Amino acid sequence: MERLMPISIKSAWLNLQRNSRRSTLSILIIAVVVFALCCIGGFGLYTYQSLMKETAMSIGHITLSQPNYFAQEEEIPLDNGLSDYSMIGKTLVSIPGIHAILPRIEFNGLISNGRKSTIYMGTGIDPQEFAIKGEFLAMKSGKPLSPKRDDPAAKDDPEVMLGANLAQNLKVTVGDVVTLLSTTTDGVLNAMDFKVQSIFSTGVPDLDKRQLYINIAAAQALLATHKVSTLSVYLFETPQTPVLQKQIEAKLHTLKLAEPVIATPWQKLAVFYDGVKNLYNRIFAIMGGVMALVVFAALFNSMTMSVTERTREIGTLAALGTYPQEIIRGFLLEAGLMAMCGAMVGGGLSAALALLLTVVDIRMPPAPGRTESYPLHIYFSAELFISVALAVAIICFVVAWFAARKGVKKPIIEALIYA
């Protein structure tokens, strides 16, 4: 192996071993920096992926609505609703890459147990959402809405899912009957009785105080309408959102609809996701800057001491006809070897920690405004590791160049008699 190693690299490696303690310390500093940045970046990537999945699955990868739905408040319920949602869904579901297209109705009003009333925020959904999204709600008791559509005209007590704090406030449990009161699209009040099918928690106490879900057909009957608020388009792959959005918009232009329809990607509706991503990016940038200064200061001290100790050697090489660029290149190789060793150690430790956290269940405390803890995971990204390793290597080269340049500028006679 040593025979295959170029003489310049072998010489640089032997020079590092002259003061093994100092070289080891420099490598450990680089390893700690690479490990810290990879772990911080990996946690950020995990957070981005989790929030992206949570946001996209909660509202849909693409939301179809009227242009004014998100821009202005409705004077009456479903004033900006979709009436041709059934035709839109049947037309677009054939596009490859689309998993499902499900309607939603957003409404509000009063809920009563017969003795006490309070405000609620209701959502009419297709029960298929529970199969499409998976466990996006933590069920405290009961079961999700029935997979088949309810027919309020033929069933006395349609089903309702209540938030945990809302159910506690009303003192109702699974099997009890509550009354929902809301304003219809004609501007009159309407009330219907619902049987409590389940009690759930979103993990956000403020939502659990008001949130409830009913079947889409029951919501239309309560509001006396045939419209829906939006259509949520769920995709098989989140990265395909921009491509499929263009295809959906092209299809919509070919349809003769009663009202204009626009397609809004999940990114434009994910205010919390953008806020968290911007915050983490700034934290990562600040941490990266601080770590870069630590590496620069530590290595500059180490390389300066190394150059100072080898002043006579540098003078001897110069006297023998070695060019200054060749001497500087030797120090650059030493810095490169230190950067490579430190990066490999730091990257290996971060990869091992990422693997360990997939086996060991370590829980993070609930985020502000939430009640549910979440598992700690770190993604090991090859792209992130390469970026960090290259940044550290550049810092090492810059430090070595400054330190070696100062040494080779010393006159040969002065360098030879240096003590």
KETI-963151 format. One record per residue (C-alpha): x negated, y negated, z negated; residue in three letters; chain. Coordinates in nm, 4 decimals. Layout:
N
u	v	w	res	chain
X	Y	Z	ala	A
...
END
This chain:
419
u	v	w	res	chain
0.0000	0.0000	0.0000	met	A
-0.2849	-0.2374	-0.0871	glu	A
-0.4510	-0.1629	0.2489	arg	A
-0.1364	-0.2722	0.4312	leu	A
-0.1125	-0.5948	0.2284	met	A
-0.2602	-0.9013	0.4041	pro	A
-0.5758	-1.0283	0.2364	ile	A
-0.4240	-1.3712	0.1749	ser	A
-0.1262	-1.2268	-0.0152	ile	A
-0.3518	-0.9864	-0.2070	lys	A
-0.5779	-1.2760	-0.3044	ser	A
-0.2774	-1.4822	-0.4203	ala	A
-0.1515	-1.1907	-0.6281	trp	A
-0.4915	-1.1431	-0.7926	leu	A
-0.5105	-1.5142	-0.8682	asn	A
-0.1763	-1.4922	-1.0475	leu	A
-0.3180	-1.2157	-1.2639	gln	A
-0.6049	-1.4369	-1.3815	arg	A
-0.3776	-1.5852	-1.6448	asn	A
-0.1066	-1.3237	-1.6637	ser	A
0.0621	-1.4832	-1.9647	arg	A
0.1153	-1.8166	-1.7902	arg	A
0.2235	-1.6505	-1.4660	ser	A
0.4681	-1.4248	-1.6520	thr	A
0.6159	-1.7239	-1.8324	leu	A
0.6645	-1.9087	-1.5023	ser	A
0.8296	-1.6050	-1.3466	ile	A
1.0599	-1.5684	-1.6478	leu	A
1.1624	-1.9340	-1.6214	ile	A
1.2497	-1.8833	-1.2545	ile	A
1.4358	-1.5603	-1.3378	ala	A
1.6420	-1.7312	-1.6087	val	A
1.7319	-2.0168	-1.3726	val	A
1.8338	-1.7802	-1.0915	val	A
2.0299	-1.5630	-1.3368	phe	A
2.2117	-1.8626	-1.4853	ala	A
2.3015	-2.0175	-1.1496	leu	A
2.4171	-1.6848	-1.0026	cys	A
2.6339	-1.6161	-1.3093	cys	A
2.7847	-1.9643	-1.3134	ile	A
2.8445	-1.9535	-0.9392	gly	A
2.9816	-1.5992	-0.9637	gly	A
3.2293	-1.7021	-1.2309	phe	A
3.3319	-1.9953	-1.0122	gly	A
3.3855	-1.7640	-0.7138	leu	A
3.5935	-1.5282	-0.9290	tyr	A
3.8033	-1.8222	-1.0486	thr	A
3.8511	-1.9478	-0.6909	tyr	A
3.9587	-1.6038	-0.5693	gln	A
4.1954	-1.5515	-0.8633	ser	A
4.3583	-1.8927	-0.8266	leu	A
4.3808	-1.8493	-0.4498	met	A
4.5556	-1.5152	-0.4876	lys	A
4.7834	-1.6390	-0.7662	glu	A
4.8829	-1.9531	-0.5783	thr	A
4.9308	-1.7860	-0.2414	ala	A
5.1358	-1.5038	-0.3891	met	A
5.3508	-1.7308	-0.6058	ser	A
5.4670	-1.9664	-0.3295	ile	A
5.3737	-1.7706	-0.0174	gly	A
5.0759	-1.8142	0.2132	his	A
5.2875	-2.0341	0.4413	ile	A
5.6075	-2.2147	0.3425	thr	A
5.8717	-2.2957	0.6048	leu	A
6.0933	-2.5912	0.5233	ser	A
6.2501	-2.9069	0.6574	gln	A
6.0022	-3.1981	0.6983	pro	A
6.1565	-3.3950	0.4101	asn	A
6.1760	-3.1076	0.1633	tyr	A
5.8473	-3.1906	-0.0132	phe	A
5.8561	-3.5622	0.0690	ala	A
6.1779	-3.6778	-0.0969	gln	A
6.4324	-3.5761	-0.3593	glu	A
6.7591	-3.4192	-0.2464	glu	A
7.0721	-3.6212	-0.3168	glu	A
7.2781	-3.3024	-0.3264	ile	A
7.1574	-2.9426	-0.3628	pro	A
7.0044	-2.7984	-0.0435	leu	A
7.0415	-3.1283	0.1415	asp	A
6.7036	-3.0406	0.2968	asn	A
6.7726	-2.6689	0.3138	gly	A
6.7455	-2.4245	0.6053	leu	A
7.0609	-2.2882	0.7640	ser	A
6.8998	-2.0724	1.0359	asp	A
6.6703	-1.8898	0.7971	tyr	A
6.7924	-1.5447	0.9000	ser	A
6.7121	-1.6005	1.2681	met	A
6.3758	-1.7570	1.1800	ile	A
6.2802	-1.4604	0.9657	gly	A
6.3766	-1.2012	1.2258	lys	A
6.1825	-1.3881	1.4953	thr	A
5.8610	-1.4495	1.3025	leu	A
5.8312	-1.1183	1.1186	val	A
5.7171	-0.9518	1.4434	ser	A
5.3948	-1.1578	1.4473	ile	A
5.0998	-0.9289	1.3609	pro	A
4.9506	-1.0098	1.0228	gly	A
5.2758	-1.1152	0.8546	ile	A
5.3730	-0.8912	0.5644	his	A
5.7142	-1.0346	0.4819	ala	A
5.9276	-1.3483	0.5103	ile	A
6.1497	-1.4055	0.2080	leu	A
6.4014	-1.6829	0.1315	pro	A
6.4021	-1.8898	-0.1871	arg	A
6.6511	-2.1322	-0.3402	ile	A
6.5435	-2.3867	-0.5997	glu	A
6.8217	-2.5234	-0.8207	phe	A
6.8885	-2.6403	-1.1762	asn	A
7.1716	-2.6976	-1.4194	gly	A
7.2885	-2.5853	-1.7616	leu	A
7.2828	-2.2364	-1.9112	ile	A
7.5064	-2.1384	-2.2031	ser	A
7.5504	-1.8402	-2.4309	asn	A
7.8984	-1.9593	-2.5292	gly	A
7.7767	-2.1517	-2.8334	arg	A
7.4667	-2.3355	-2.7165	lys	A
7.3676	-2.4902	-2.3837	ser	A
7.0325	-2.6016	-2.2448	thr	A
6.8749	-2.7098	-1.9178	ile	A
6.7246	-2.4494	-1.6831	tyr	A
6.5194	-2.4411	-1.3631	met	A
6.6498	-2.1629	-1.1450	gly	A
6.5071	-1.9802	-0.8450	thr	A
6.7086	-1.7579	-0.6171	gly	A
6.4864	-1.4867	-0.4723	ile	A
6.5017	-1.1712	-0.2703	asp	A
6.4201	-0.8818	-0.5082	pro	A
6.1676	-0.7599	-0.2504	gln	A
5.9339	-1.0245	-0.3929	glu	A
5.8513	-0.7938	-0.6820	phe	A
5.7330	-0.5277	-0.4391	ala	A
5.5414	-0.7783	-0.2245	ile	A
5.3719	-0.9753	-0.5044	lys	A
5.3195	-0.7007	-0.7598	gly	A
5.3156	-0.7929	-1.1292	glu	A
5.3273	-1.1722	-1.1074	phe	A
5.5477	-1.1865	-1.4189	leu	A
5.4830	-1.0246	-1.7567	ala	A
5.7979	-0.8314	-1.8420	met	A
5.8778	-0.8506	-2.2139	lys	A
6.1866	-0.6305	-2.1854	ser	A
6.4280	-0.5017	-1.9226	gly	A
6.3720	-0.4507	-1.5504	lys	A
6.3383	-0.6788	-1.2463	pro	A
6.6380	-0.7676	-1.0339	leu	A
6.8047	-0.4841	-0.8485	ser	A
6.6469	-0.4222	-0.5052	pro	A
6.9849	-0.4372	-0.3330	lys	A
7.1493	-0.7753	-0.2803	arg	A
7.4183	-0.8672	-0.5289	asp	A
7.7670	-0.9453	-0.4002	asp	A
7.9116	-1.1886	-0.6575	pro	A
8.2599	-1.1474	-0.5121	ala	A
8.2571	-0.7752	-0.5870	ala	A
8.0565	-0.7768	-0.9100	lys	A
8.1653	-0.9511	-1.2294	asp	A
7.8241	-1.0068	-1.3838	asp	A
7.5362	-1.0687	-1.1382	pro	A
7.1889	-1.0228	-1.2829	glu	A
6.9596	-1.2924	-1.4230	val	A
6.5992	-1.2857	-1.5467	met	A
6.5234	-1.5305	-1.8281	leu	A
6.1987	-1.6825	-1.9483	gly	A
6.0948	-1.5615	-2.2934	ala	A
6.1276	-1.8991	-2.4659	asn	A
6.4562	-1.9711	-2.2908	leu	A
6.6012	-1.6388	-2.4078	ala	A
6.4709	-1.7021	-2.7602	gln	A
6.6269	-2.0488	-2.7617	asn	A
6.9643	-1.9082	-2.6592	leu	A
6.9225	-1.6028	-2.8854	lys	A
7.0131	-1.3576	-2.6105	val	A
6.8639	-1.0205	-2.5213	thr	A
6.8851	-0.7769	-2.2317	val	A
7.2488	-0.6836	-2.1651	gly	A
7.3973	-1.0081	-2.2972	asp	A
7.6039	-1.2365	-2.0737	val	A
7.5190	-1.6026	-2.0101	val	A
7.6898	-1.8691	-1.8021	thr	A
7.5084	-2.0757	-1.5413	leu	A
7.6496	-2.4162	-1.4524	leu	A
7.5262	-2.6069	-1.1478	ser	A
7.6346	-2.8582	-0.8846	thr	A
7.7418	-2.7158	-0.5487	thr	A
7.6478	-2.8575	-0.2106	thr	A
7.9887	-3.0323	-0.2090	asp	A
7.8989	-3.2209	-0.5266	gly	A
8.1362	-3.0342	-0.7611	val	A
8.0507	-2.8269	-1.0666	leu	A
8.0563	-2.4497	-1.0494	asn	A
7.9954	-2.1870	-1.3163	ala	A
7.9247	-1.8123	-1.2996	met	A
7.8612	-1.5454	-1.5584	asp	A
7.5363	-1.3451	-1.5368	phe	A
7.4143	-1.0388	-1.7227	lys	A
7.0622	-1.0678	-1.8638	val	A
6.8623	-0.8080	-1.6706	gln	A
6.5208	-0.8809	-1.8200	ser	A
6.3100	-1.1252	-2.0199	ile	A
5.9716	-1.2280	-1.8791	phe	A
5.6771	-1.4557	-1.9459	ser	A
5.4863	-1.6610	-1.6909	thr	A
5.2053	-1.7335	-1.9355	gly	A
5.2975	-2.1043	-1.9339	val	A
5.5137	-2.1974	-2.2382	pro	A
5.6720	-2.4985	-2.0666	asp	A
5.7935	-2.2781	-1.7798	leu	A
5.9150	-2.0051	-2.0141	asp	A
6.1441	-2.2616	-2.1789	lys	A
6.3317	-2.3351	-1.8559	arg	A
6.2593	-2.0733	-1.5868	gln	A
6.5081	-1.8118	-1.4680	leu	A
6.5497	-1.5966	-1.1569	tyr	A
6.8669	-1.4694	-0.9880	ile	A
6.9406	-1.2917	-0.6639	asn	A
6.9466	-1.5075	-0.3515	ile	A
7.3080	-1.4095	-0.2770	ala	A
7.4182	-1.5020	-0.6302	ala	A
7.2417	-1.8385	-0.5965	ala	A
7.4230	-1.9095	-0.2700	gln	A
7.7535	-1.8216	-0.4341	ala	A
7.6796	-2.0458	-0.7339	leu	A
7.5892	-2.3399	-0.5080	leu	A
7.8644	-2.2585	-0.2532	ala	A
7.6247	-2.2642	0.0429	thr	A
7.4846	-2.0504	0.3213	his	A
7.1472	-2.2315	0.3206	lys	A
6.8172	-2.1617	0.1461	val	A
6.5548	-2.4063	0.0229	ser	A
6.2495	-2.2522	0.1900	thr	A
6.1164	-1.9418	0.3567	leu	A
5.7987	-1.7965	0.2038	ser	A
5.5713	-1.6209	0.4522	val	A
5.3447	-1.3568	0.2952	tyr	A
5.0398	-1.2384	0.4896	leu	A
4.8250	-0.9300	0.4665	phe	A
4.5033	-1.1376	0.4619	glu	A
4.4773	-1.4832	0.3032	thr	A
4.1892	-1.6011	0.5315	pro	A
4.4230	-1.5550	0.8300	gln	A
4.6460	-1.8407	0.7085	thr	A
4.5245	-2.1103	0.9585	pro	A
4.5468	-1.8760	1.2576	val	A
4.8929	-1.7443	1.1734	leu	A
5.0164	-2.0942	1.0928	gln	A
4.9439	-2.1992	1.4517	lys	A
5.1232	-1.8907	1.5849	gln	A
5.4237	-1.9584	1.3618	ile	A
5.4408	-2.3224	1.4726	glu	A
5.4252	-2.2140	1.8372	ala	A
5.7130	-1.9708	1.7798	lys	A
5.9208	-2.2322	1.5989	leu	A
5.8938	-2.4687	1.8958	his	A
6.0603	-2.2063	2.1168	thr	A
6.3624	-2.1654	1.8868	leu	A
6.6747	-2.3777	1.9054	lys	A
6.7299	-2.4593	1.5403	leu	A
6.9946	-2.6696	1.3667	ala	A
6.7257	-2.8683	1.1857	glu	A
6.3503	-2.9211	1.2370	pro	A
6.1236	-2.6776	1.0545	val	A
5.7592	-2.7235	0.9581	ile	A
5.4999	-2.4722	0.8338	ala	A
5.2989	-2.5779	0.5278	thr	A
4.9934	-2.3699	0.4235	pro	A
4.9462	-2.2825	0.0593	trp	A
4.6395	-2.5095	0.0274	gln	A
4.8518	-2.8236	0.0628	lys	A
5.0825	-2.7117	-0.2170	leu	A
4.8074	-2.5870	-0.4511	ala	A
4.7286	-2.9012	-0.6495	val	A
4.5960	-2.7047	-0.9485	phe	A
4.3692	-2.4939	-0.7257	tyr	A
4.2097	-2.7998	-0.5663	asp	A
4.1603	-2.9652	-0.9060	gly	A
3.9899	-2.6602	-1.0572	val	A
3.7712	-2.6089	-0.7500	lys	A
3.6540	-2.9707	-0.7467	asn	A
3.5822	-2.9564	-1.1211	leu	A
3.3810	-2.6336	-1.0936	tyr	A
3.1884	-2.7622	-0.7912	asn	A
3.0801	-3.0691	-0.9846	arg	A
2.9829	-2.8626	-1.2877	ile	A
2.7821	-2.6291	-1.0651	phe	A
2.6095	-2.9250	-0.8971	ala	A
2.5147	-3.0796	-1.2328	ile	A
2.3923	-2.7468	-1.3715	met	A
2.1950	-2.6863	-1.0534	gly	A
2.0302	-3.0268	-1.0789	gly	A
1.9342	-2.9715	-1.4428	val	A
1.7960	-2.6247	-1.3670	met	A
1.5982	-2.7640	-1.0724	ala	A
1.4345	-3.0208	-1.3024	leu	A
1.3494	-2.7466	-1.5535	val	A
1.1839	-2.5351	-1.2842	val	A
0.9990	-2.8340	-1.1415	phe	A
0.8637	-2.9461	-1.4798	ala	A
0.7634	-2.5962	-1.5927	ala	A
0.5940	-2.4971	-1.2679	leu	A
0.4249	-2.8331	-1.2196	phe	A
0.2598	-2.7931	-1.5579	asn	A
0.1618	-2.4334	-1.4794	ser	A
0.0261	-2.5075	-1.1316	met	A
-0.1579	-2.8189	-1.2485	thr	A
-0.3363	-2.6173	-1.5201	met	A
-0.4200	-2.3480	-1.2663	ser	A
-0.5664	-2.6012	-1.0231	val	A
-0.7616	-2.7726	-1.3022	thr	A
-0.9110	-2.4423	-1.4232	glu	A
-1.0189	-2.3555	-1.0674	arg	A
-1.1704	-2.6921	-0.9781	thr	A
-1.5206	-2.5441	-0.9382	arg	A
-1.3770	-2.2632	-0.7248	glu	A
-1.2016	-2.5187	-0.5028	ile	A
-1.5280	-2.7151	-0.4718	gly	A
-1.7196	-2.3981	-0.3846	thr	A
-1.4666	-2.3009	-0.1150	leu	A
-1.4807	-2.6505	0.0285	ala	A
-1.8616	-2.6415	0.0289	ala	A
-1.8515	-2.3116	0.2187	leu	A
-1.6405	-2.4748	0.4899	gly	A
-1.2893	-2.3794	0.3868	thr	A
-1.0379	-2.6320	0.5144	tyr	A
-0.8196	-2.8127	0.2585	pro	A
-0.5096	-2.6772	0.4334	gln	A
-0.6320	-2.3214	0.3731	glu	A
-0.6880	-2.3898	0.0024	ile	A
-0.3420	-2.5457	-0.0296	ile	A
-0.1937	-2.2498	0.1562	arg	A
-0.3383	-2.0149	-0.1063	gly	A
-0.1632	-2.2032	-0.3848	phe	A
0.1587	-2.2060	-0.1802	leu	A
0.1378	-1.8270	-0.1496	leu	A
0.0968	-1.7974	-0.5258	glu	A
0.4033	-2.0163	-0.5793	ala	A
0.5966	-1.8120	-0.3229	gly	A
0.5094	-1.4874	-0.5007	leu	A
0.6234	-1.6301	-0.8336	met	A
0.9484	-1.7505	-0.6764	ala	A
1.0105	-1.4110	-0.5141	met	A
0.9444	-1.2151	-0.8333	cys	A
1.1547	-1.4479	-1.0460	gly	A
1.4403	-1.4480	-0.7954	ala	A
1.4439	-1.0687	-0.7739	met	A
1.4523	-1.0333	-1.1526	val	A
1.7204	-1.3008	-1.1974	gly	A
1.9322	-1.1669	-0.9108	gly	A
1.9054	-0.8117	-1.0411	gly	A
2.0162	-0.9181	-1.3890	leu	A
2.3155	-1.1118	-1.2533	ser	A
2.4189	-0.8151	-1.0365	ala	A
2.3899	-0.5838	-1.3382	ala	A
2.6012	-0.8200	-1.5501	leu	A
2.8656	-0.8421	-1.2777	ala	A
2.8794	-0.4619	-1.2631	leu	A
2.8915	-0.4340	-1.6428	leu	A
3.1885	-0.6728	-1.6675	leu	A
3.3888	-0.4498	-1.4325	thr	A
3.3587	-0.1701	-1.6894	val	A
3.3649	-0.3599	-2.0194	val	A
3.6886	-0.5440	-2.0914	asp	A
3.5903	-0.8878	-2.2223	ile	A
3.8817	-1.1289	-2.2521	arg	A
3.8646	-1.5038	-2.2068	met	A
4.0831	-1.7249	-2.4276	pro	A
4.4025	-1.8618	-2.2685	pro	A
4.3549	-2.1625	-2.0435	ala	A
4.5033	-2.4959	-2.1602	pro	A
4.8819	-2.4826	-2.1315	gly	A
4.8916	-2.1016	-2.1091	arg	A
4.9514	-1.8207	-2.3572	thr	A
4.7974	-1.5210	-2.1802	glu	A
4.4251	-1.4388	-2.1971	ser	A
4.2488	-1.3119	-1.8864	tyr	A
3.9547	-1.0759	-1.8226	pro	A
3.6068	-1.2165	-1.7692	leu	A
3.4610	-1.1192	-1.4334	his	A
3.1696	-1.2461	-1.2286	ile	A
3.1380	-1.1982	-0.8551	tyr	A
2.7881	-1.1249	-0.7263	phe	A
2.7596	-1.3015	-0.3936	ser	A
2.4657	-1.2245	-0.1649	ala	A
2.5101	-1.5629	0.0044	glu	A
2.4984	-1.7439	-0.3302	leu	A
2.1907	-1.5468	-0.4409	phe	A
2.0068	-1.6240	-0.1166	ile	A
2.0947	-1.9931	-0.1441	ser	A
1.9735	-2.0124	-0.5051	val	A
1.6567	-1.8164	-0.4265	ala	A
1.5755	-2.0426	-0.1310	leu	A
1.6351	-2.3556	-0.3394	ala	A
1.4036	-2.2261	-0.6136	val	A
1.1409	-2.1261	-0.3555	ala	A
1.1467	-2.4752	-0.2028	ile	A
1.0967	-2.6293	-0.5472	ile	A
0.8032	-2.3941	-0.6106	cys	A
0.6423	-2.4843	-0.2759	phe	A
0.6830	-2.8558	-0.3412	val	A
0.5281	-2.8236	-0.6879	val	A
0.2386	-2.6142	-0.5570	ala	A
0.1732	-2.8588	-0.2729	trp	A
0.1565	-3.1593	-0.5057	phe	A
-0.0668	-2.9800	-0.7564	ala	A
-0.3045	-2.8302	-0.4949	ala	A
-0.3234	-3.1536	-0.2945	arg	A
-0.4560	-3.3326	-0.6010	lys	A
-0.7225	-3.0637	-0.6459	gly	A
-0.8526	-3.0602	-0.2877	val	A
-0.8825	-3.4403	-0.2802	lys	A
-1.1575	-3.4281	-0.5427	lys	A
-1.5042	-3.4780	-0.3848	pro	A
-1.7069	-3.1569	-0.3452	ile	A
-1.9970	-3.2723	-0.5649	ile	A
-1.7615	-3.3825	-0.8413	glu	A
-1.5686	-3.0563	-0.8180	ala	A
-1.8844	-2.8420	-0.8389	leu	A
-2.0104	-3.0127	-1.1572	ile	A
-1.6600	-3.0227	-1.3154	tyr	A
-1.6673	-2.8772	-1.6664	ala	A
END
